[in-house]
Amino acid sequence: MQEVSGSIPLGSTNLRSLKVRHTGYREAAKVARRSPTGEDGPAISMKYVYLLQSIDHPEENYVGLTDDLKSRFETHDAGGSPHTAKFKPWRLVGYVAFSDSAKAVAFEQYMKTASGRAFAKKRLR
């Protein structure tokens, strides 16, 4: 008989016993619903690094950084940005939110490198 290693021995459990009970999710949900000027003070300003793909020209992509993702996407889709106007309409492939603007800038710069483009092609589309 072949021995299998791992953290849970074979046949010793079922899916029902693997459920982990999280008690903190209710508190996290309450915090997420609070108003930006609620009891915890003002909300944290987020920076978004986003990836767009042209619908009509799927080989064309765009990586950007913004404070207001919805507004920025609408600007791109309406042709308000000279670099992206010729490939509109766009679809939002994905985005990453950062509370640290320096990390957001560094991630945007990475996504614009050959390595970042390869990562996006393999993992994000």
Protein Blocks (a to p, Z undefined) as FASTA:
>chain_A
ZZdddjbdghiacfklmpccdfklmmmmmmmmpcfklmnopadddddddddddfklmmbc
cddddfblmlmmmmmmnopafklmmmcccddfbdcddfblklmmmmmmmmmmmklmmmmm
mmmZZ
